[in-house]
Amino acid sequence: MTRQAAPLLCLLAAALLGADEVPPDELSFPEDAALYKTGPVLRGTIRHGEGLLPMEGARVRELGGSEAATTGADGVFKLTLKDEATPTILVQRAGHIDAIQIASAMSRLYFDGEFKIEVFSRADEEEAEREDFGDGWDTTTGRILLNFQPLGYPTGVRAVLDAPSAQSWVYGEGDAVTRGDTIPTPPGPGEIVFRKVPPGTWPVSITAPEGMTCSGPDRLPAVADTNTRAYYFCVRDGEEPQTATMGPPVGKQAPQAP
């Protein structure tokens, strides 16, 4: 069991590659989604569980903002943002680990205006922590997860978080986890996880292989007993940036590692 086994953006990017494996409501976006790609209002859906189901009763707010929303049965929220450029969104629900997601301008475009945040139950996180890392969930530190898109691209990408005591881990073939700061071949879910990060806001530096550029936030917050997720978007020389609904570049069956 691993919380990284099916990252949400990977499911979205897979819609044109293997629709049978994607929940039906992940294959379509609201007709007005384009209205929320940019601008002061962030609209999104809170998801949870193996089937990435909508989460009811989640409290959603922007850190530093005054507005909060509680999701209904459809899991949808809307927030008027204080920091429109890189808002930091906090999701809380009883029985679940608090989740922070960075809603950068680039990630809003990638989501095609339908921003989604995945939340994990505390029981699942505690079990995954024991299975993946061999020790318990630490309530005194935070975890920061960097997810690189598009699916299949980021082999050789390296991330360094300038935070004392932070441990970096990567997922390889079969979701096997090992200590390291560079995404292996094959890239698996394309994620680098930093555990035991002390509370604070920490610089992060990204190094991509020659011929590739990966862009995303350069500072990330860690909060005790909280998951922080940030997305980074990689483009190879001569290619256009993708979105979650585009599928692989024209002429390719799927993104291939360099």
N, C-alpha and C positions, 0 to 999 in steps of 0.2 A: 504494500500500500504506500503510495506516495502522493503528496499534495501537488507535485509537479507533473503527474502522469498525463493530464489532459488540460493544459493551460488554455484559458478561454479564447485568447486570440488565435491560438493554433487551431481550435475548433472552427472559428470563423473563417480563417484562411483556408481550411480544408473543405469548405462548402462546395467548391467547384471541383475538388479532387476526389471526394468520396462522400457524396451526399447521404448515402445510406447510414453512415456512422454518425451523423450530426443530428441533434434534436431538431424536429421540424420547425420550431419557431426561431431557430438560428439561421434559417435559410432565407429569411426575408426581413426587411427593415421597414419601420413605419414610413408611410408616404411623406411625412413632413420631416424626416430625419435630417435632410439637408439644412433645415433652418437652425439646427443646433451644432453644426460643425464649428462655427465660430460665434462670438457674441457673448453677452453677459449672462445668458441663461444656459446652464448645463443640465441636460436631460439624460437620464440613464436608467439602467436596471440592475438591481442587486440580485446576484445568483448564488446558489449554494448546492452542495451535494453532488453525488455521482452524475445525476442527470442535468446538472446546472439549471435547476428549477428556480423560478422567481421566488424571492424571499419576502414574505409579509412581515410587517412589524419591525423592520430595521430602521434605526434612527441614522439619518445621514446629515452631515453638516460639513462646511468648509472650515478648516482650521483658520482662526483669525477672523472668520465671518460671524455675523449675528443671526443668520437664517438657518433653520433646521427643517427637515422634512421626515415624515414617517411613511414607509412604503405600505401600500395596500396589497391585495392579493396578486396583482400583476408585477409587484416588485419595482415599480417605476417611481423615480423621484425627479424633482426639478428644483434647482437652486439658482438664485440670482447671486452671481459671484462678486466677491470683493477683489480678488486677484484673478483677473481674466486671463493673464498670460500663463501662469503655472499654478493653478489652484491645487491645494492639498485637501483631498476629500477623506473624511473619517466616517467609517460605518461601524455601528455598534448594535449588537443584539444579544440578549441573554442566552447563555449557553454556547456562545461563539467567541473566537478570538477577535478582538478589535482589528479592523483592517484600514490601512491608509493607502490610498492610490493617488499618484500624481497625475492630474488631468492636464498635461502639457498641451499646448496648441497643436503640436505634431501628432500627439496621440488622439486628440479629438478628431483630427482629419482622418487618421487611420481607421478609427471606429466608424467613419462615415456618418457621424452625427448621432449614433446610438451607443453611448458610452456605457460600458458594463464593468461591474466590480464583483469579484468573486470573494465569498466569505466562507470560512471553514469552521466547523464545530470544534469546540475545545477538546472533546473526546477524540475526534479524528486527528487533530494536530498533536495531541499528546502521544497517541499511538504511532503516528508517522515519525515523530521525533525519535522515539525509541528504536523503531525499525530502521530508519535511515541513518541515524547518527549515534545510536548506542547509549544515549542518556536522555534525561527527562527534559520537558519543556521548562525553560528558565523564565520566570515571571519578572525578574529584575532587569532583564535586557530585552532588546528588540531584535527582530529579524528583518533584513532588507533583501528583497528578491529582485534581481534585474532580469527582465525577459526581453530577448532580442528577436526582432521580426525582420523580414518574413520567415516563416517556417522553413527550416533547412538551410538558411544562409550562413549563420554566424560562426562556422568552424574557424578557430584561430583567433577569435576576438578575446581580448583580455580586459579585465576590470580590476581596479585597485581602489578599495575604500580606505581612506585615510582616517581610521578610527582605531584607537587602542583596544586590544583584546578581541577584535573582530576576526572571525574565522571564515575563510572563503571555501566554498564547495561547488563542485560541478557535477552534472548528471551526464552519463555517457550512455552507451548502448544498453538497452534493457532497463533504463532508469537506474543503473548502478551509480552510486554516489561516491565520490572520492574528493580528498582535499585538493584544492587547486584554484587558480584564478583565470584559467584559459579554457574556452569551450573546445571540447575534443572532436575527433572525427569518429563516427558521425556525430552531429551536434545534438542529437536527442531533442529535448524540448527547448534547447537554446537558452538555458538559464544559468545564472551564477547567483548563488545564495550566500549571504553573509549572516552568520549566526553570532550570538552573544555580543551584539553591538550595543555599547553603552548609550543611554539616552543623550540626544543632542542632534545637531545637524552637521553632516560630515561630507567633505569633498570626495568626489568619485572621479576617476580618470579612466577613459576607455581608449584602448589601442586596437585598431582593426588591421587585418592583413593588407598588404599592398594591393591597390586596386579596389578597395572597399572603404566606404565612409559610414560610420555608425554615429547617430546623433541622439541626444536625450539630455535629461537633467544633469547638471554638474555638481549639485549638492542634494543630499537626501536626508530626510529626518528619520531618526530612530526613536521610538517611544517604548517604554517598558511594557512587556506583555502584549505586544502588537506586531502584526505583519505589515510591512511597508512594501508596496509593489510599484516599480517604475518600468516603463517600456522604452526600449531603444530601437531605432529603426535604421536598418542597414541598406545601403544602395551600392551596387557595383558600378564602376566606371562605365558610362554609356547607357545605363538603364534609368528608367523613370521610377520615382518612388511609388510603392504600391499602397493599396488600402486593403482592409480586411475582406472586402467582397470582390476583389479583382481576380484572385487566383494567381497562378504563375505568370511570368512575363510571356509575351507573345512568342510562339515558336518553341516553348519549353513545356515538357510534360509536368515538371515540378522543379522547384529551386534545387540546384545541385551545388554541393560544396566545391570550392575552387581546388 
